[in-house]
């Protein structure tokens, strides 16, 4: 499915960037990110995918209730391993799910697996844009022009260039 292949591509792009950073760069606070680290943004997106996988199995997705694994934000190897396990969890048939949010009391909204995959794809791109800021602040790594840029923006830029 095109949705899953788009996610695979972004996760691979993210892993390639992580391979170029040192552990120190990965875990260094970045002033322009309110002292967040690249690792914290990586952990955040990984945990959303993990929560979706867990929710697929039980029928309820609760991103707010995710387990926060600080080893992912401090160890690039742990993060890379977690990214690789996400790949194994993505290809599943669509099915109805309940999205649970903890906003001033529990809220439940009907959704489905493919809709949540799309949400996670957009969420990943958003955080990759923030990671771009972090990578440029802590290293001289040259990122692909598409890193952290939405597909619709890339398409628009291409059309404008023609």
C-alpha positions as CSV (number, residue, x, y, z in Angstrom):
1,X,0.0,0.0,0.0
2,X,1.3,3.5,-0.9
3,X,0.6,4.8,2.6
4,X,2.8,2.2,4.3
5,X,5.5,2.6,1.7
6,X,5.6,6.4,2.3
7,X,6.0,5.7,6.0
8,X,8.8,3.1,5.3
9,X,10.6,5.7,3.2
10,X,10.4,8.4,5.9
11,X,11.5,6.0,8.6
12,X,14.4,4.9,6.5
13,X,15.4,8.6,5.8
14,X,15.2,9.2,9.6
15,X,17.4,6.2,10.3
16,X,20.0,7.3,7.8
17,X,20.2,10.7,9.5
18,X,20.6,9.0,12.9
19,X,23.4,6.9,11.5
20,X,25.3,10.1,10.8
21,X,25.0,11.7,14.2
22,X,27.0,11.0,17.3
23,X,25.3,10.0,20.5
24,X,26.3,13.3,22.0
25,X,24.7,15.2,19.1
26,X,21.6,13.1,19.3
27,X,21.1,13.8,23.0
28,X,22.2,17.4,23.2
29,X,19.6,20.1,24.1
30,X,18.9,22.5,21.2
31,X,18.1,26.1,22.3
32,X,15.9,26.8,19.3
33,X,13.9,23.7,20.2
34,X,13.2,25.0,23.7
35,X,16.1,22.8,24.9
36,X,14.5,19.6,23.5
37,X,16.9,17.1,21.9
38,X,16.7,15.4,18.6
39,X,16.4,12.2,20.6
40,X,13.3,13.4,22.3
41,X,11.6,14.1,19.0
42,X,12.6,10.7,17.7
43,X,11.2,9.0,20.9
44,X,8.0,10.9,20.5
45,X,7.3,9.7,17.0
46,X,8.4,6.2,17.7
47,X,6.0,6.0,20.6
48,X,3.1,7.2,18.5
49,X,3.7,4.3,16.1
50,X,4.1,1.9,18.9
51,X,0.9,3.1,20.5
52,X,-1.0,2.7,17.2
53,X,0.3,-0.9,17.0
54,X,-0.8,-1.7,20.5
55,X,-4.1,0.0,19.8
56,X,-4.6,-2.1,16.7
57,X,-4.5,-5.2,18.8
58,X,-6.9,-4.0,21.5
59,X,-9.1,-1.7,19.4
60,X,-8.3,1.5,21.4
61,X,-5.5,3.9,20.5
62,X,-4.5,6.3,23.2
63,X,-1.4,8.4,22.2
64,X,-1.7,10.3,25.5
65,X,-1.3,7.1,27.5
66,X,1.9,6.0,25.8
67,X,4.9,4.7,27.7
68,X,7.7,7.1,27.5
69,X,11.0,5.2,27.1
70,X,13.8,7.5,27.8
71,X,16.4,5.1,26.5
72,X,15.1,5.8,23.0
73,X,15.9,9.5,23.4
74,X,19.4,8.9,24.7
75,X,20.6,6.0,22.7
76,X,20.7,6.2,18.9
77,X,21.0,2.4,18.7
78,X,17.9,1.9,20.8
79,X,16.1,4.4,18.5
80,X,17.3,2.7,15.3
81,X,16.2,-0.7,16.6
82,X,12.8,0.7,17.5
83,X,12.5,2.3,14.0
84,X,13.2,-1.1,12.5
85,X,10.5,-2.8,14.5
86,X,7.9,-0.3,13.4
87,X,8.5,-1.4,9.9
88,X,7.3,-4.9,10.9
89,X,4.1,-3.6,12.5
90,X,2.8,-1.4,9.7
91,X,1.4,-3.7,7.1
92,X,-2.0,-4.7,8.5
93,X,-5.5,-4.7,7.1
94,X,-7.6,-1.6,7.8
95,X,-10.1,-1.9,10.6
96,X,-12.2,0.3,12.8
97,X,-10.6,1.6,16.0
98,X,-11.4,4.0,18.8
99,X,-9.2,7.0,19.4
100,X,-9.0,7.8,23.1
101,X,-7.8,11.2,24.2
102,X,-7.3,12.5,27.8
103,X,-8.5,16.1,27.3
104,X,-10.4,17.3,30.3
105,X,-11.7,13.8,30.8
106,X,-11.7,10.9,28.4
107,X,-12.9,11.5,24.9
108,X,-13.5,8.6,22.4
109,X,-13.7,9.1,18.6
110,X,-14.3,6.5,16.0
111,X,-11.4,6.1,13.6
112,X,-9.7,3.4,11.6
113,X,-6.2,2.0,11.2
114,X,-5.5,3.7,7.8
115,X,-6.6,7.1,9.1
116,X,-4.3,6.7,12.1
117,X,-1.4,5.6,9.8
118,X,-2.0,8.8,7.8
119,X,-2.0,10.9,11.0
120,X,1.2,9.2,12.1
121,X,2.8,9.9,8.7
122,X,1.9,13.7,9.0
123,X,3.0,13.7,12.6
124,X,6.4,12.1,11.6
125,X,7.0,14.8,8.9
126,X,6.2,17.5,11.4
127,X,8.7,16.2,13.9
128,X,11.3,15.6,11.2
129,X,11.0,19.3,10.4
130,X,11.8,20.1,14.0
131,X,14.6,17.5,13.9
132,X,16.0,19.3,10.9
133,X,16.4,22.4,13.1
134,X,18.2,20.3,15.7
135,X,20.5,18.5,13.3
136,X,21.5,21.8,11.7
137,X,22.2,23.2,15.2
138,X,24.4,20.4,16.5
139,X,26.2,19.1,13.4
140,X,27.3,19.8,9.9
141,X,25.3,17.0,8.4
142,X,23.7,17.9,5.1
143,X,20.1,16.7,5.1
144,X,18.1,15.7,2.0
145,X,16.0,18.6,0.7
146,X,12.9,16.6,1.4
147,X,13.7,15.8,5.1
148,X,10.9,17.2,7.2
149,X,8.9,18.6,4.2
150,X,5.4,17.4,3.5
151,X,4.8,15.6,0.2
152,X,2.2,18.2,-0.8
153,X,4.8,21.0,-0.2
154,X,7.4,19.1,-2.3
155,X,4.9,18.7,-5.1
156,X,3.9,22.4,-5.0
157,X,7.6,23.4,-5.1
158,X,8.2,21.2,-8.0
159,X,5.2,22.6,-9.9
160,X,6.4,26.2,-9.2
161,X,9.8,25.4,-10.5
162,X,8.4,24.2,-13.8
